[in-house]
Amino acid sequence: MVVSRPALDTSMEPLSSNPEENFDRFVVESLETGCVWALEGPDGFALCPSEKNEEIDVMPFWSQPEFAQAVCVEEWSIYKPVPVAIDEFLDEWVDGMHADLLLIGVNWTDELEGQEMEPLDLAEEFDNEMK
């Protein structure tokens, strides 16, 4: 299930150069808004090779649509940010990405820099934050 699109907030604090800070922000903001943001294009959702292992793909997600939109330039201009309800993300997407051997990119900067995580590790972080 895809949730409706909230209006873009242009006054938002930009992502920092610290991947851990951006990760923490991802978890907190996604729980607050009730969704995460993926990039969808004509052939499906955005994937790219992992920085750690080029044989493994990463699917990036963001906590705000503005952050996702910031990477939609040049070869990524075919993608558009789409919201995914946090319950659907945690209950369905995470298990599917784990089964497909995908990593999750978390709140990448407009330079496509940020953390890559195992999907089940990310689910555990959300679980810890909700406790």
N, C-alpha and C positions, 0 to 999 in steps of 0.2 A: 504494500500500500504506500502510495506517495502522498505526502501531506501538501496542503496549499502553501504557496510561496508568500512569506512575509515580505514587507517592503524593505528595500535596501537601506541600511543605515550608514550614511556617508560620514558620520561623526565618530565612528568607531575607532578605538585604539588599534593601530596596525600591529601585525605580528612582530615579534622581536627577532633578533638574530640568535637567540638562545632556544634550541630545539626542546629542551626540557620544560622551559616556561611555556612554550607554545603547546606542548603536550598537555600540561596541566590545564591550560586554558581550554583546550579541546574538550576534555572530560567535563569540566564545570559548565562551560557554555552550552554544550550539547544537551546536558541534563536540564539546564535552565530553559532552553528553547524547545526541547522535546524532539529535536531532529539533528541529523548530520547532513552535510552537503557533499554530493558526489558530482562528477562530471559525466554527462551523457552526450554522445555524438551519434551520427548516423549509423554507425556499426556497433553501438553498445557503449559500455562505460569505459572511461579512460584507464589504461594500464601502461606501465612502463617498466623496464628492467630494474631490478634492485641494484643499488649501489654496491651492496655486499656480495651479490651473486647474480650475474647476468642471466643465469638460467631460471631464475625465479622472478615472477612479475609482482608488481606492487600496484594496488588500487588506492589512490589517494582520496582522503576525505577531509573536510573542513568543518569547523564549528559555526562558521558564518558564511553567507553567500558572497559577501564582498571578497573574502579570502580566496574562495574558489574562482570567482570571476577574474581575479588578478592574474591567474596563470593562463587564461584563455586568450593567448596571443600566439602569433606565428603558427607553428604546426599544431598547437593546441586550440587554435581559434575555431575549430569545428565543434568544440564542446561547449555545453551550457550547464551551469550549476542547476542541480535538481535536489530537492529535499527528500530525505528518507527518514521516516518516523523512527525515533530512537528505539522503541520497542521492537519494531520490525528489524532494524539494524542488528540489535543484540540477539534477538530470538531466531532470525533466519539468515541474515547476511553473513554474520560472523562464522557460523557453522559451515555455510556454503563456501566461504573463502578458505577456511581451514581445510575442508575436504578437497578443494581445488588447488591446494598448496600455494595460495597467494599470501602476500604480506599486505599490511595496511599502512599507508602513508598518513601521517597525522599532522594536520595544520601546516602543510608545507608553505614556505615563503614563495613569493612570485619568481624566485630563482629555482624553484622546485627543490628546495633544501629543507630537510626535516627528518624526523624519526620514521623508521620503518619498524613495524612490530608484527609479531605473530598474532593472528586474530584472537586466539583464546587468551593470550596475555592482556590484550586490550580489554576484552570482556571482563577479566578479573579486576582490572583497574576501575572500570565502571562500577562493578559490584562493590568494591571497597569504598568508593566515593558515595554510593547510595546508602551505606550502613551508618 
